[in-house]
Amino acid sequence: MPLKLIKPTTSGQRKMSYTDFSSITKKKPEKTLTAPLQKNAGRDASGRISVRHQGGGAKRLYRLIDFKQPKCDVPATVEAIEYDPNRTSFIALIKYEDGVKSYIIAPQELKVGDKVITSFKGEIKTGCRYKIKNIPTGIPVYNIELIPGRGGQIVRSAGSSATILAKEGKYAQVRLPSGEVRMIHLEGFASIGTVSNPLNSSARIAKAGRKRHMGIRPSVRGKAMNPVDHPHGGGEGNTSIGLKHPKTPWGKPALGKKTRKIKYSDPFIVRHRSKKRRK
């Protein structure tokens, strides 16, 4: 799916690009599968900003995505491919044979009229969901369960997919999009294919107003602040930060210091993600 370039009529539109939505088959969401989305502008319960650079943005309805797809051995038909403002991938509206509708993350090459199914094992077909132990190695998968029965938690963003490398004992070794190789339980479910909208990260925003529509507020350099606001602040004119190492606004080391503490997931990581893939 190629990106579309805008013919600039203003300087802000120069070199702007956006996703081609020609594959979208339905503009308005299914009313029964939406919920209101309350904004918090990055503030916590006491009203203080706990997540900086968030706020404003266009009003949205949240689409209720079914990450579990618990209806086993009940075929479903894809009724529409839709845009979801809350995620980078497209979503698919499916209807089960018993009449129940739900939203799922749409993989690439999934079309209206295609059949998808959740089962313990079956034909390797894009959009179908099976147990990891019954998916052959080398097959791209997405929406993977870390804990069986909890629903898909990882590999859900646009254009991403993971690969099953090997199976041993109760676990499979899965290479994630970051390059990390992780052990995942064989009883967990995963969907076949690659997540849709692969060129999402290549779109050029081109102007600040488009970022504000997304709910992203400006970032300000610490060097441009006063000393009371940031450790890098102060000085006359364009001066250095005046420190041996860069600091966060709260005085913690900003670069190089390892922040990951020992976690329960550490024993499941076979190989940590490579630095080359980090962005």
N, C-alpha and C positions, 0 to 999 in steps of 0.2 A: 504494500500500500504506500504510494509515494506521498511526499509532502507537497503542499500547495504553496506557491509563492504569491504574495499580494502585489498587484500593480500599484506602486506607491503614488498616492495623491497628496501625501504630506511627508515631511522629513521623518516623522516617527514611524512610518510604515516601511521605510526603506530596509530591504533585506529581511522583512518579517516573513515567517513561514508558519504554517499550522497543519495539523493532520487532515488528510483527505477523508471526509466523512461519507464518501459515496457508498460505502458498504453498510451504513446505518439504514435500517429499514423502518424504524419507528421513532418519532421525535418525542412524544409524550410518554412518561413512564406509566406502568400499571399502578392504578390508584391504590389497590389493596396491598401492594408490596412497597409502599413508601412510608416514611415517618418524618416528622419535623426534626430539623437539625438545629439545635440551640448553639449559638456562638458564645465563646467566653473570652475572645480577644487575648488569649494567652495568659489569662488571670486565674488564680486559684480561688479557693472558697473564701478567703479573707479579702479578695479584691486586689491583691498585689500581683504584678506581672511575674509569673514563674517561667514562662516560655517567651523569650524575646522575639521580636520581628513578626508577630502574628496579630491580625486584626483586620476588620473591614471585610471587603470581598463581596461577591455577588451572593444573593440569597439562594440556598439550595434545599432540595428535598433529599433525604437519605434513602437510598435503595437498599432494601433488606436482602442481602445476598445469602444464599444457602451454601455455606462452605462445607457442610456435612454431607448433603445429598443422601439422607438416610433410607430413602425408598429403594430397597434392594430388589433387583429382578423385575422392576416396573419400568418399561420403556417410556421415554419422553420424546416429544417432537419439538424441535426448535421453531418457535413462532416468530421471533424477531431478534435482531441484533440492535442494541441500543447504546447510546452514549451515557456514561456515568460521570458527573462532575466531581465525585468524591474519590475517584481512583484514576490511574493512568491507563488501564486497560478498558476495553469495551465489555459489555455484559450481554448475556443472552437470556431471553425470556423463553422458558420451556414449559410445556404442558404435558403432565403425565396422563396415562390412559384412564386413570380414575377421575380426571378433570381438574386436579390440583395444579396450580401454576407456581413457579418460583423463578428466581434469578440465579444464574451461575456466572462465573467468570468465563468469558468467551475466548476460546483458543483461536489461533490462526486457522484459516481455511474452513471454519465452521460456517455453514450456510443455513438459511431458512429452509425448513423441510427435512433437515438431517435428523436422524434418530440417535439419541444418547441413552446410556443406561448405567446404573450403578450395580455392580455385581461382585462376587468373589473372584471370578475369572471369566474371560470371554475373548471375543475377537479384538485384536489391537486396532482400535479405531479412534480417531481424534475426538476428544470430548467425553469419551467413556471413562468410567471411574472403577478401578479395581484395587484389590489388595496388592501391596508391593511384592509379596512373595510370589504372586502369579504374573507379574510383569517381567518380560525378558530383559536382560541386561542390555545397555546401549540405547534403550528407548527414552526419548525426552519426556519428562513428566513435569507437572506443576500442581499447585494447590495441595501440598503434601502435609499429611498429619504427622506431627511430632509425637503425639501421644494418641494411641488408638482410641477412636470414639469421640475425640474432642473436636474434630473438624480440621480442615486445612488451615495451616498457620504460616507456612513459608512458601516462597516462589509464587507470588501472586501479582507482581508488578508487570507492566507492559513489556513484552518481548522477552521475558525471562523463561528459563526452563532449567531443569536439573537432569542429571544422567545417572542411572543406576549402574555402578561399576562392578560390584560383586555381592554375593550373598554368603553369609557364614553364620551358622548357629541361628540365633533369634533375630539377627540384625542384617541389614543391607548397607553397603557402603555407597553413599550417594554424593556425587560431586555437585555442589550448589553453584549458582551463577557467580558468586564471589571468588570461586576457586577452592573454597573450603571443602574438604571431604569429611563427611559426617556419617556416623552410624545411626540408622533409623530403623525402628522396629518393623519386622516383616508383616505384622498384622495391621499396620496402618494402611490407609487408603491414599491413592494418588490418582490424578487425572492424566490422561494421555494427551500429549501435544505440547505446544509452546503458546504462551499467553499472547493475545492479540495486541495490535498497535505497536509493532516493534520500533518504529521510527519516532516514538514520542519524545525521546531524549534528544533527538536531532533538531526538533523545532526551535526556531529562533524567536525569542520573545520580542526583541527589538525596541520596546519602549517600556518605561517605568509603569505607566498606567495599566498595562496588561498584567503586570505582577500584582498590582493593587487589587485588580479584579479577582485574582486568585487568593486573596487574603494574606499576602505577604507584604509586610511593612519594611521600610528601608533599614539597612545596616549602616552604622556610623563607625568610622575608625576610632580606636581608642586614642590614637595620637592627636585627633582633632578635638578631644574633650578636655575638660578641666581636671586638675589633679584630684579633686574631690569625687569625680565620676569614674575615673579609670586610672590604674597604675601607670599607663603610658601617657597620661595627659600632662598638660603644662608646657612651659617653654615659650620662647619668643620665635615666631616664624616657623619655618619647616625644620624642626629639630629631630634628633633621634629619640627613641623611646627611653633612653637613659638607663637601661637595665641590661644585665648580662644575658638574660633569657626573657622571651615574651611572657606576659602574664594574662590571665583572664580578668574580667572586671572584678572578680572576687579575690584576686591575688594568687591564684593557683597557677602552676606551670601550664602554659598553653600548648607547647609543642614537645614531642618526644617522650614525655612521661607516660608510662603505662598505667592505665586507669582500670583495666579489667581485674576484678578480684576473682578469687577462686569460686567457681560456680558449679552447680550440680551438673551442668552440661559438659564440663571439661573432659570427663572420661569418654564422651561420645565423639569428640573431635579427633579424627585420625590425622588430618593435616590442616593447619590453619590457613586462612586465605592468604594468597600471595600479595605482596606489596604492589606488584605491577597492575593488579586489577582494582586496587583501591583508588577511589576518586574523591 
